[in-house]
Amino acid sequence: MTGGSGALGGHVARWVAGEGAGRVVLVSRGGSVAPELVGELEGLGAEVVVAACDVSDRDALAGLVEEVEAAGSPVRAVFHAAGVGQMTGLVGMTADEFAGVLRAKVTGADNLDAVFGDRPLDAFVLFSSISAVWGSGGQAAYAAANAHLDALAERRRARGLTATSISWGPWAEGGMAEGTTEDLHRHGLVALAPARAVAELRQALAEDETTLTVADVDWERFAPAFTTRRPSPLLGELVDARAALTQVQAAADVGPDDAAIRLRERLSSATEPEQHRIVLELVRGEAARVLGHESSDAVKPRRGFVELGFDSLMAVEVRNRLSSRTGLRLPTTLLFDFTSSAALTEHLCSELAQDMSAAAPVASAITELERMLSGLPDTGVDREDITERLQGLLATWGGPQARVTWSDTPTPTTVEVDPALDAATSDEIFDLIQREFGKS
């Protein structure tokens, strides 16, 4: 077990000892393992060997394997969990830092493959990462290293050898994600309980898997945040992820609610500078709420959203809030397309002006139609024909699901009616509708 002094190595060592492994060799660069772990493994009946070895040194690794096997039975299973974490952007990385991340994962795995050659093993398990599957911010070298492990597993299988590479999500109770699990959870990645992770490992080996991904994902949080800057064909193939993205889009397609209507009423009676101020206050206020500030003063109009501390998940949340408050259909990339409150305000003002301008004549025509229909007499008018044609108009506009039923007994209303309306035929009424709406 490489990475034997780490939390993941310890969990797996307990499992294999519990399964009856006669000897467990825990390998780490420093060669130090917690005495409590050694005691646990010995209590489970296993002989424990703690070895100091840099697995990126092939000669040292070959010497260790030879020494271990000379003292007992041959090695039957290899678990490679050694690795160096990384949280540095690619642009800021040095070549030495990049090489250091690859050395423990890639060189160590290649050396294990070479030292054990084509000899039959019960298991050859590589601990990969979800960063190799869909990427992870600040982990370019780590993602590349783990992708190499997945490829190595495939290459071993092609040679007729056993190999299983598991791209793990974060583990709880230790591991490289320690200290970041709360933030990961907020983004939709739930830390795996070690017992559950080990059970998944057991199943993967029982089913002789080559490569697979094991992660506990809250797709309603993860999928929208992950696709804020670009779509993901990979996630688009997953049923739960696709459902989450569809739900987000459906929410964006909902028309103006009461809050949006009130905003538009304020804007319609305001001057252009006042409109700009109202929308800017809205943008800064929603941004401040998502950031956890009590006041919008912390959100300076021309300061970039990324500079203010926004991540993908926060960007989606602000976009959702602004969609609801404005009634506009806004893209999930909104805060990355318009990178400051000032820039976003200019965009929203323009979109609102167009939306309100386009809707005004239609709203006026609907009001006139309501007035006309409420004044129709109970007799002398073909109400059934009018009803069918109104339903057809609504279905044309909103689809078949928009059909409604028309009550034959409308609520009595006292309305001043144009005298010419009493004598109008159904065709004449619908000529008016056609002129106002441009639909038939």
C-alpha positions in Angstrom: 0.0 0.0 0.0 1.7 3.2 -1.2 0.6 6.3 0.7 0.3 3.9 3.6 0.7 6.7 6.2 -2.3 8.6 4.8 -5.9 8.4 5.9 -7.1 6.6 2.7 -4.3 4.1 3.0 -5.2 3.4 6.6 -8.9 2.8 5.7 -8.0 0.4 2.9 -5.4 -1.4 5.1 -8.0 -2.0 7.8 -10.3 -3.5 5.1 -7.7 -5.9 3.6 -6.6 -7.0 7.1 -10.2 -7.7 8.0 -10.6 -9.7 4.8 -7.7 -12.0 5.9 -4.6 -10.5 4.4 -1.7 -12.2 6.1 0.7 -9.4 5.6 0.2 -5.7 4.9 3.1 -3.5 3.8 2.5 0.2 4.4 4.9 2.3 2.2 5.5 6.0 2.6 8.4 8.3 1.9 9.0 8.9 5.6 8.3 5.4 6.7 6.2 6.5 9.6 2.7 5.2 10.4 0.6 5.9 13.4 1.2 3.2 16.1 -2.6 3.0 16.6 -3.1 1.9 13.0 -0.4 -0.8 13.3 -2.0 -2.0 16.5 -5.4 -2.2 14.8 -4.0 -4.2 11.8 -2.2 -6.6 14.1 -5.4 -7.0 16.1 -7.1 -8.1 12.9 -4.5 -10.8 12.4 -2.2 -9.2 9.9 1.6 -8.9 10.0 2.4 -5.3 9.5 5.5 -4.0 7.6 6.2 -0.3 7.7 8.6 0.7 5.0 10.3 4.0 3.9 10.5 4.2 0.2 10.1 6.9 -2.5 8.1 5.0 -5.1 9.2 7.4 -7.8 12.7 5.8 -7.4 12.3 2.5 -9.4 15.5 0.9 -8.0 14.5 1.7 -4.5 11.0 0.3 -5.1 12.4 -2.9 -6.7 14.7 -3.4 -3.8 11.8 -3.0 -1.3 9.7 -5.6 -3.2 12.6 -8.0 -3.3 13.3 -7.6 0.4 9.6 -8.0 1.4 9.2 -11.1 -0.7 12.4 -12.6 0.5 11.0 -12.4 4.0 7.8 -14.2 3.2 5.2 -15.0 0.5 5.0 -13.0 -2.8 3.0 -9.8 -3.0 -0.5 -10.6 -4.3 -2.1 -7.1 -4.4 -1.0 -3.5 -5.0 -2.8 -0.4 -3.9 -1.4 2.9 -5.1 -2.7 5.8 -3.0 0.4 8.0 -2.8 0.0 11.5 -4.1 0.7 15.2 -3.7 -2.2 17.6 -3.5 -2.4 20.8 -5.5 -4.3 24.0 -5.3 -2.4 26.2 -7.7 -3.7 27.7 -11.0 -1.9 26.5 -14.1 -0.6 30.0 -15.0 1.0 30.3 -11.6 2.7 26.9 -11.5 6.4 26.4 -12.0 7.7 23.5 -14.0 9.2 22.0 -10.8 5.9 22.2 -9.0 4.1 20.5 -11.9 6.7 17.8 -12.0 6.4 17.2 -8.3 2.7 16.6 -8.5 3.2 14.1 -11.3 6.1 12.4 -9.7 4.3 10.7 -6.8 1.2 9.7 -8.9 2.5 9.0 -12.4 6.1 7.9 -11.8 5.1 5.9 -8.8 2.3 4.1 -10.8 4.6 3.5 -13.8 7.3 2.1 -11.5 4.8 -0.3 -9.8 3.7 -1.5 -13.2 7.3 -2.1 -14.3 8.5 -3.7 -11.0 5.7 -6.2 -10.9 5.8 -6.7 -14.7 3.4 -9.2 -16.1 3.2 -11.4 -13.0 -0.4 -12.3 -12.0 -1.8 -10.3 -9.2 -5.1 -10.5 -7.3 -5.5 -6.7 -7.6 -3.7 -3.7 -8.9 -5.6 -0.7 -7.7 -4.9 2.9 -8.6 -6.4 5.8 -6.6 -7.4 8.4 -9.2 -9.6 11.5 -8.8 -12.7 13.1 -10.3 -10.4 15.9 -11.4 -9.2 13.5 -14.1 -12.8 13.0 -15.3 -14.3 16.5 -15.4 -11.6 18.8 -14.2 -11.1 20.8 -11.0 -10.1 24.4 -10.5 -6.5 24.9 -9.5 -5.7 21.2 -10.1 -4.4 21.1 -13.6 -1.3 19.0 -12.8 -3.2 16.8 -10.4 -5.9 16.2 -13.0 -3.3 15.2 -15.6 -1.5 12.9 -13.2 -4.7 11.0 -12.3 -5.8 10.8 -16.0 -2.5 9.0 -16.5 -3.5 6.5 -13.9 -6.8 5.8 -15.7 -4.9 5.3 -18.9 -2.4 3.0 -17.2 -5.2 0.7 -16.0 -6.5 0.5 -19.5 -3.0 -0.3 -20.8 -2.6 -3.1 -18.3 -5.9 -4.6 -19.2 -4.8 -4.6 -22.8 -1.8 -6.7 -21.8 -4.1 -9.2 -20.1 -3.4 -8.0 -16.6 -5.6 -7.0 -13.7 -6.0 -3.2 -13.0 -8.7 -1.0 -11.5 -8.4 2.8 -11.4 -11.1 4.6 -9.4 -11.6 8.3 -9.8 -12.6 9.2 -6.3 -14.7 12.1 -5.1 -13.6 13.6 -1.8 -13.4 11.3 1.2 -14.5 12.3 4.7 -12.2 11.9 7.8 -8.9 12.7 6.1 -7.5 12.6 2.6 -6.4 15.5 0.4 -9.9 17.2 0.6 -9.5 17.6 4.4 -10.3 21.2 5.4 -12.3 21.8 2.2 -15.2 19.5 2.6 -17.6 22.2 3.7 -16.9 24.3 0.6 -17.1 21.2 -1.6 -20.4 20.3 -0.1 -21.7 23.8 -0.9 -20.8 23.2 -4.5 -22.6 19.8 -4.6 -19.8 17.4 -3.7 -20.5 15.4 -0.6 -17.6 13.8 1.2 -17.8 10.0 1.1 -17.9 8.2 4.4 -14.9 5.9 4.5 -17.0 2.8 5.1 -19.1 3.6 2.1 -16.0 4.3 -0.1 -14.4 1.0 1.0 -17.7 -0.8 0.2 -17.6 0.7 -3.3 -14.0 -0.4 -3.7 -14.9 -3.9 -2.7 -17.7 -3.9 -5.3 -15.4 -2.6 -8.0 -13.0 -5.4 -7.4 -15.7 -8.0 -7.2 -17.0 -6.8 -10.6 -13.5 -6.6 -12.1 -13.9 -3.0 -13.1 -11.1 -1.2 -15.1 -12.0 2.5 -14.7 -14.9 4.0 -12.8 -15.9 7.2 -10.9 -17.1 7.1 -7.4 -18.5 10.3 -5.9 -21.5 11.5 -3.9 -22.9 14.4 -6.0 -25.8 16.7 -5.4 -26.5 17.4 -9.0 -29.0 20.2 -8.3 -26.0 22.2 -6.9 -23.1 20.8 -8.9 -24.4 20.7 -12.5 -25.6 24.4 -12.8 -22.4 25.6 -11.1 -20.1 23.4 -13.2 -21.7 24.6 -16.5 -21.8 28.3 -15.7 -19.0 29.1 -18.2 -19.6 26.4 -20.7 -21.9 23.4 -21.4 -20.6 19.9 -20.5 -21.3 17.1 -23.0 -20.2 14.7 -20.3 -22.7 15.8 -17.7 -25.3 16.0 -20.5 -25.2 12.2 -20.7 -26.0 11.7 -17.0 -29.8 11.5 -16.3 -29.6 13.2 -12.9 -27.4 16.0 -14.1 -29.5 16.6 -17.2 -32.7 16.7 -15.0 -31.0 19.3 -12.8 -30.0 21.5 -15.7 -33.5 21.2 -17.2 -35.0 22.3 -13.9 -32.7 25.4 -13.8 -33.6 26.3 -17.3 -37.4 25.9 -16.6 -37.0 28.2 -13.7 -35.4 30.8 -16.0 -38.2 30.5 -18.5 -40.9 31.5 -16.0 -42.4 34.9 -16.8 -42.4 37.9 -14.5 -43.7 37.3 -11.0 -45.1 39.9 -8.6 -41.7 41.3 -7.7 -40.7 41.6 -11.4 -44.0 43.3 -12.2 -43.5 45.8 -9.4 -40.0 46.5 -10.6 -41.2 47.2 -14.1 -43.9 49.5 -12.8 -41.2 51.5 -11.0 -39.1 51.6 -14.1 -41.9 52.6 -16.4 -42.5 55.8 -14.4 -38.8 56.7 -13.9 -36.4 58.7 -15.9 -33.5 57.0 -17.6 -31.0 58.0 -14.9 -33.4 56.8 -12.2 -33.9 53.5 -14.0 -30.2 53.0 -14.0 -30.0 53.7 -10.3 -32.9 51.4 -9.5 -31.3 48.5 -11.4 -27.8 49.1 -10.0 -29.2 49.0 -6.5 -30.9 45.7 -7.4 -27.7 44.2 -8.8 -25.5 45.3 -5.9 -28.1 44.2 -3.3 -28.5 40.7 -4.7 -24.7 40.3 -5.0 -24.2 41.5 -1.5 -26.7 39.0 -0.1 -25.1 36.1 -1.9 -21.6 37.2 -0.6 -23.1 37.4 2.9 -22.7 41.2 3.3 -25.2 43.1 5.3 -24.9 46.1 3.0 -24.5 46.6 -0.7 -21.7 49.1 0.1 -19.2 46.3 -0.1 -20.1 45.7 -3.8 -18.4 48.6 -5.6 -20.1 49.2 -9.0 -16.9 48.8 -11.1 -15.2 46.1 -9.1 -15.1 42.7 -10.8 -17.3 39.9 -9.4 -14.4 37.5 -9.4 -12.3 40.0 -7.5 -15.2 40.3 -5.0 -15.0 36.6 -4.3 -17.7 35.1 -6.6 -17.3 31.5 -7.6 -19.4 29.5 -10.1 -22.1 28.5 -7.5 -22.5 32.1 -6.3 -22.7 33.3 -9.9 -25.6 30.9 -10.5 -27.4 32.0 -7.4 -27.2 35.7 -8.3 -28.4 34.9 -11.8 -31.4 33.1 -10.4 -32.2 36.0 -8.0 -32.0 38.5 -10.8 -34.1 36.3 -13.2 -36.8 36.3 -10.6 -36.6 40.0 -9.7 -36.5 41.1 -13.4 -38.6 38.5 -15.1 -35.9 38.2 -17.8 -34.5 34.9 -19.1 -30.8 35.2 -18.2 -27.9 32.9 -19.0 -26.0 31.0 -16.2 -22.8 32.7 -17.5 -24.3 36.2 -16.7 -21.7 37.3 -14.1 -18.8 36.1 -16.3 -20.2 37.8 -19.4 -20.8 41.1 -17.6 -18.0 41.1 -15.0 -19.0 44.0 -12.7 -22.2 45.5 -11.2 -21.9 48.5 -13.6 -21.5 46.4 -16.7 -24.3 44.1 -15.6 -26.6 47.0 -14.9 -26.1 48.4 -18.4 -27.0 45.0 -19.8 -30.1 44.6 -17.6 -31.4 48.1 -18.3 -31.1 47.4 -22.1 -32.9 44.0 -21.8 -35.6 45.4 -19.6 -36.2 48.3 -21.9 -36.6 46.0 -24.9 -38.8 43.6 -23.0 -41.1 46.3 -21.6 -41.3 48.0 -25.0 -42.3 44.8 -26.8 -44.9 43.9 -24.2 -46.6 47.3 -23.9 -48.9 47.1 -27.0 -49.8 43.5 -26.3 -50.7 44.3 -22.7 -52.8 47.2 -23.9 -54.6 45.0 -26.5 -55.3 42.4 -23.9 -56.9 45.0 -21.6 -59.1 46.2 -24.5 -60.1 42.6 -25.3 -61.0 42.0 -21.6 -63.2 45.1 -21.7 -64.9 44.0 -24.9 -65.5 40.4 -23.7 -66.9 41.4 -20.3 -69.4 43.6 -22.1 -70.8 40.9 -24.4 -74.6 40.3 -23.9 -75.7 36.9 -22.6 -77.8 36.3 -25.7 -77.4 37.0 -29.4 -73.7 36.2 -29.5 -72.1 32.8 -30.5 -70.2 32.4 -27.2 -69.1 28.8 -28.1 -67.5 30.0 -31.3 -65.7 32.9 -29.5 -64.5 30.4 -26.8 -63.1 28.0 -29.3 -61.2 30.7 -31.2 -59.8 32.2 -27.9 -58.6 28.8 -26.9 -57.0 28.3 -30.3 -55.3 31.6 -30.0 -54.0 30.7 -26.5 -52.8 27.3 -27.7 -51.0 28.9 -30.7 -49.3 31.3 -28.3 -48.4 28.9 -25.4 -48.8 25.4 -26.7 -51.5 22.9 -26.1 -50.9 22.9 -22.3 -52.1 26.5 -22.3 -55.7 25.6 -23.1 -58.3 26.8 -20.6 -61.9 26.2 -19.9 -64.4 29.0 -20.3 -67.2 29.3 -17.8 -70.7 29.5 -19.4 -71.7 31.6 -16.4 -69.3 34.5 -16.1 -69.3 36.6 -12.9 -71.8 39.5 -13.4 -69.9 42.7 -14.1 -71.2 46.3 -14.6 -69.3 47.8 -17.5 -69.8 50.7 -19.8 -70.0 49.1 -23.3 -69.4 50.6 -26.6 -72.9 50.7 -28.2 -71.5 49.4 -31.5 -70.3 46.2 -29.7 -73.9 45.0 -29.1 -74.4 44.7 -32.8 -71.0 43.2 -33.6 -70.8 39.7 -35.0 -68.3 37.0 -33.9 -66.3 37.6 -37.1 -66.2 41.3 -36.5 -64.9 40.8 -33.0 -62.2 38.5 -34.2 -61.2 40.8 -36.9 -60.3 43.2 -34.1 -58.4 40.5 -32.3 -56.5 39.7 -35.4 -55.5 43.3 -35.9 -54.4 43.8 -32.3 -52.5 40.5 -31.8 -51.4 39.6 -35.3 -52.4 35.9 -34.6 -55.3 33.8 -35.8 
